[in-house]
């Protein structure tokens, strides 16, 4: 019996090279997978928050406003607010519930096409309140780092859905 055990330097270098090649091949695929998952997370978050705003308007019997970005921004938005306007004056006051939400890391609202321009206003019945002539609601388009797009629609009845 020879008393040598373990790996030789050559065997260790070959194993490291093989592991490096495997990582080199797998990393771009993992990056795309991560970007796709962030887009799905943004979709789920927006869908849940718009549905929550509608539910809050009904249960609190008060208008709820979901405002995207800082007016008049309609593209590349990374945050939005949900405001329960208990006295229906359209202004945020200290006693009113306001939730600020950020888009998931690596995602943004690439286009907000709503009536009115940048917000959804749910009345106490759960329907969208039309501020201007035309049907309320519209489309929320969001993107990830790879500029892949996804869309949510909001109907005049206040229902948020994927087209």
N, C-alpha and C positions, 0 to 999 in steps of 0.2 A: 504494500500500500504506500502510495505517495502521501506525504503529509500536507499537500496543498489543498486548500479549500477556498471557495469564493470565486470571484470573477477576475479575469485578467483585465488589464487596462484597455485592450482592444475591444473586448466584449462590452465593457462599460461604455466606451465611446460609440459603438454601434447602437446600443440601446438608446443612448441619448439622441443620436441622429434620427433614429426611427421615431422617437417621441416628438422631436422637433418637427419632423415632416407631418406627422398626424395633426399636431396643433396648428401648423401652417395651413393645412387644408380645412380644418374644422372652424377656425376663428371667423372667417367671413360669413359662413352659414349661421353661426351663433349670433353674430351682429345683426343679420337680417331677421332672425327669429326674435331677438330682443326688441327690435324696432316694430315688428308686427304685433308683438304682445303689448307694447306701450300704446299702439293705436287701438287695440281692443280694450285696453284699460280706459283710455279716454272716452271711447264710445260708451262703455258701461257707466262711467262716472257721469257723463252728461245726461244720459238717458235717466239714470237714477235721480239726479238733481232736478231735472225738469219735472219729472213725475212727483217728486217730493214737494216742489213748489206748488204744483196744482193741488196736491193733497192738503198742504198747509192752508191754502186759500179757503178750502171748504171747511176744514176742521176749526180754524181760527176765526172764520167768518169775516175775513179781512182781505183786501187786495194784497197780492204777493207779486213783487217785481223781480225778475231775473235780468240783470243788466250785464252785458258782455263787454269787458274792457272799459276804457275811459272814453266817454263820448267825445267826438263822433267816430271813433275807430271802428272799422268793420273788417279788418284783416290783421293777421299775425297777433292774435290776442292770446295771452297766457293766463288770464284770471277772469273771474266773474263773481258777482255778488247776488245773494238771495236776500231780499228785504221784505219782511212782513210789515206792511204799512197799516198799522192798526187804526190810525185816524184818517186814512185815505187822503192825506194832503200831498203825497208825492215826495216828501222830504224825510230824510233819515233823522230820527230823534233818539235820544239816549235810552228811552224805555222800549224801543222797538227792536225786534230780533233781526240782526244782520249777520249773514254768514258769508265770509270771503273764501272762495275756492280757487285753487291753482290747478291748472291743467297738469296731468302727469308729466314727469320729467321726459323731455325730448319730444313733446307734442305741443301743438298750438291750434287755435281756431284760425284756419287760413281764410275763411270767408263766412261772414254772418249776413244772411239775406233775410231779414225779418221786416215785418210791418208792425210797429214802427221800427226804425232802422237798427237799433242796437239792443232792444230789450223785449222781454215777454212780460206782459202784465195780466195776471190771472185775477179775475173778479171772484167774489165769494162763492159763486155758483160753480167755479172750476173752469169756466170758459175764458178764452182770451178776450181782453177788452180792446176793441179797435179804437185807436186814437185818431187815426186818419181814415179817409174814405178808402175802401178796399178791404179785402179779407185779412184778418190778422194771421199770425203764424209765419211760417217760412222754412228756411233751410239753414242748418248749421253744418259747415264743412270743416273738418279738421284734418291735420296732416302730422306726419312724424318727421324724424330727421332725414329720412330718405325721400321725402316729399310724396309718400304714398298717401292717398286721400280716402276718407270715409265720410259718410253723410248721415245726418239725422234730420227728419222732417218733423215739424210741429204743425198740427192741423188747427183750424179755426176753433175747434171744440177743445183745444188744449191738450190733445193727445200727442205724445211724442213717440215716434216709431222710426225704424230703419226702412228705407224705400226698397 
